[in-house]
Amino acid sequence: MDPLRSDPLFVAMTRPVTLAGVPYGFVIGNVIVVLELFLIFRTPWVIVAGLLGHALCWLGCLREPRLVDLWLVRARKCPRVKNRRYWQCNSYRP
């Protein structure tokens, strides 16, 4: 029996578009939020916080490249319900 192999071309073609190891959509959102906060607070610490957020997302995306997409789907499909404290869980909306 052949051991399970992964084709490097297939793996490369199925990964999301990234910029510096982070999905492109996250980069655009991060830049917009950091620029808005920088214009409001006028402190360079906002830029440092944006770089820290990028680094944390990069660490998360090392293991699962579609981490941001999976989180967005979960947030959209599994909202918090009013009686979450009682049941200790969320509901699923198809």
Backbone torsions as a table, in degrees:
resi	resn	phi	psi	omega
1	MET	NA	141.4	176.4
2	ASP	-81.3	134.1	174.1
3	PRO	-68.6	154.1	-179.6
4	LEU	-65.4	124.1	-179.4
5	ARG	-115.0	155.0	172.6
6	SER	-115.9	134.6	179.4
7	ASP	-82.7	124.4	-177.5
8	PRO	-59.8	-34.4	179.0
9	LEU	-67.2	-42.1	178.9
10	PHE	-63.7	-43.2	-180.0
11	VAL	-63.0	-42.0	-179.5
12	ALA	-68.1	-35.3	-177.2
13	MET	-77.8	-18.3	-177.9
14	THR	-99.5	-3.9	177.7
15	ARG	-80.0	150.2	179.0
16	PRO	-72.7	161.4	177.1
17	VAL	-69.5	127.9	-178.0
18	THR	-124.7	157.5	173.5
19	LEU	-130.4	113.8	-176.1
20	ALA	59.5	37.3	174.7
21	GLY	84.1	3.8	-177.7
22	VAL	-122.5	141.6	179.4
23	PRO	-54.9	142.8	-173.5
24	TYR	-58.4	-39.8	179.1
25	GLY	-61.4	-39.1	177.5
26	PHE	-65.9	-40.0	-179.8
27	VAL	-61.7	-45.9	-180.0
28	ILE	-62.8	-46.0	178.0
29	GLY	-62.1	-41.3	179.6
30	ASN	-63.9	-43.2	179.7
31	VAL	-64.0	-43.2	-179.8
32	ILE	-62.9	-46.4	-179.4
33	VAL	-64.3	-44.0	-178.6
34	VAL	-65.2	-42.2	179.2
35	LEU	-64.1	-42.4	178.3
36	GLU	-63.0	-45.5	179.8
37	LEU	-66.6	-35.2	177.7
38	PHE	-66.2	-39.5	178.0
39	LEU	-68.2	-30.8	179.7
40	ILE	-77.6	-51.1	-173.0
41	PHE	-93.2	-20.5	178.9
42	ARG	52.3	48.5	177.6
43	THR	-133.7	140.6	179.6
44	PRO	-70.1	-11.9	178.4
45	TRP	-64.5	-24.5	177.0
46	VAL	-65.4	-39.1	178.9
47	ILE	-66.8	-39.9	176.8
48	VAL	-61.9	-41.6	178.4
49	ALA	-64.6	-37.5	176.8
50	GLY	-64.9	-40.9	176.9
51	LEU	-66.5	-37.0	176.8
52	LEU	-65.3	-41.7	176.3
53	GLY	-62.5	-39.5	177.1
54	HIS	-64.0	-42.1	-179.9
55	ALA	-65.4	-39.7	178.0
56	LEU	-65.7	-41.0	177.3
57	CYS	-66.5	-37.0	178.1
58	TRP	-62.7	-42.3	177.9
59	LEU	-63.5	-39.7	178.0
60	GLY	-67.5	-35.0	-177.6
61	CYS	-80.8	-7.9	176.0
62	LEU	-64.5	-39.6	-178.8
63	ARG	-85.3	-43.1	-178.8
64	GLU	-129.6	104.7	-176.5
65	PRO	-62.4	-25.2	-178.9
66	ARG	-100.3	31.2	-177.8
67	LEU	-59.0	-44.6	-177.9
68	VAL	-66.7	-42.6	178.7
69	ASP	-63.3	-42.1	178.6
70	LEU	-64.5	-39.2	178.4
71	TRP	-65.6	-40.4	178.7
72	LEU	-64.8	-40.5	177.9
73	VAL	-64.9	-42.1	178.8
74	ARG	-63.3	-41.4	179.7
75	ALA	-66.9	-32.8	-179.2
76	ARG	-78.6	-39.0	-173.1
77	LYS	-93.1	-20.2	-177.6
78	CYS	-123.9	73.2	-178.5
79	PRO	-73.3	161.8	175.9
80	ARG	-71.3	136.7	177.9
81	VAL	-100.1	161.0	-175.7
82	LYS	-65.3	-35.6	-177.6
83	ASN	-102.1	37.5	-179.6
84	ARG	-63.3	-36.8	-179.9
85	ARG	-63.6	-36.1	-178.8
86	TYR	-73.1	-47.2	-175.1
87	TRP	-88.6	-15.4	-179.7
88	GLN	63.5	30.7	178.9
89	CYS	-160.9	169.9	176.3
90	ASN	-103.4	168.4	175.4
91	SER	-100.5	168.4	179.6
92	TYR	-116.3	127.2	178.7
93	ARG	-109.7	114.4	-177.9
94	PRO	-70.4	NA	NA
